Amino acid sequence: MATTEQILNALKAVQDPDLKRDIVSLGFVKDVTVTGGRVAFTIELTTPACPVRDLMRDEARAAVAKLSGVSQVEVAMTSQVRTSIPTQSAGGLIPTIKNVVPIASGKGGVGKSTVSANLALALAKSGARVGLMDADVYGPSIPTLLGMTSQPEVDEKNRLTPVEQEGLKVISMGFFMKPEEAVVWRGPMLHKTVQQFLGGVEWGELDYLLCDLPPGTGDVQLSLCQSIPITGAVIVSTPQDVALNVAQKAIAMFKKLNAPILGIIENMSAYVCPHCGKRDEIFGTGGARKVAERLNIPFLGEIPLSTPIRVASDAGKPIVLTDPDSAAAKAFVAAAEALAAQASIRAMSQEQVKVTF
């Protein structure tokens, strides 16, 4: 009969490819039990959206199955999202939120809100607790993209209750505006709105709060980064040079604010004809990947230019829900998994710093 020590030694051969360490030293292996030839244990990952979840499970099962006396291996996969946010430095605004991820762009028209909505839903579908804060005060489109018509209620603590759909909690200025109305505010009002959306909303326990920012490098971005510590920003850009040039300004802004960059997503990467399969790079392709490599920033993925994405968004039914097996939906899921992986890397690196010092 195999011993617990032998099992743990065998599992040291299984590496987390993102964290570059074995799952035993990372503390992922839990509840090892041995009953005759049957071995059971749990692997607790840092996110339910882990892109290599199945690979690690299969490698762990195979490593233990090689031990003498083992006839059956049962592996349970769970997750516990780590936080990179010190709650004591968040001003009391978000004590129950583990990771805050702004979704930003240098310019408008790159599909940032569509990307934000689909990333948030992809994370929620994986089992994570997710909120989406529509901080694009001047042009709030998240309620339209998600087909939400309800308004947030006010609870007994005079806090807003986010509108919930498909396990995703959402707050947006769009809930409080008529379609024909325009927001004409200066910086102080924008700052107050950001503060209200953070501390005045009953978010509950969240693994990830994604913040759909307005385009550019203005007051909302400044208020968010100065109000709370963020896990890291995600930059959305199309492949064309003009968009990438402006996207680099957004990256420079976050660096000035000492805010990390989790990665870049290239949206509208290429169009694939559904009839003949021909690939047409309307805005070019690969530009965001090249920028990411040059700036040493993770590249999180490519989202195709797709008519079904536009149709689903206009209908208020994002494609990750309506057509999860499509290439477009799979691209959003892959980008969400890459985002979650980068958030985990940042959180685990901070935990190592805490242990070291």
Buried (B, 14 or more C-beta within 10 A) or exposed (E): EBEEEBBBEBBBBBBBEBBEBBBBEBEBBEEBEBEEBEBBBBBBBBBBBBBBBEEBBEBBBEBBEEBEEBEEBEBEBEBBBBBBBEBEEBBEBBEEBBBBBBBBBBBBEBBBBBBBBBBBBBBBBBBBBBBBBBBBBBBBBBBBBBBBEEEBEEEEEEBBBBBBBEBBBBBBBBBEBEEEEEBEBEEEEBBEBBBBBBBBBBBEEBBBBBBBBBBBBBBBBBBBBEBBBBBBBBBBBBBBEEBBBBBBEBBEBBEEBEBBBBBBBBBBBBBBEEEEEEEEEEBBBBBBBEBBEEBEBBBBBBBBBBEBBEEBBEEBBBBBBEBBEBEBBBBBBBBBBBBBBBBBBBBBEBBEEEEEE
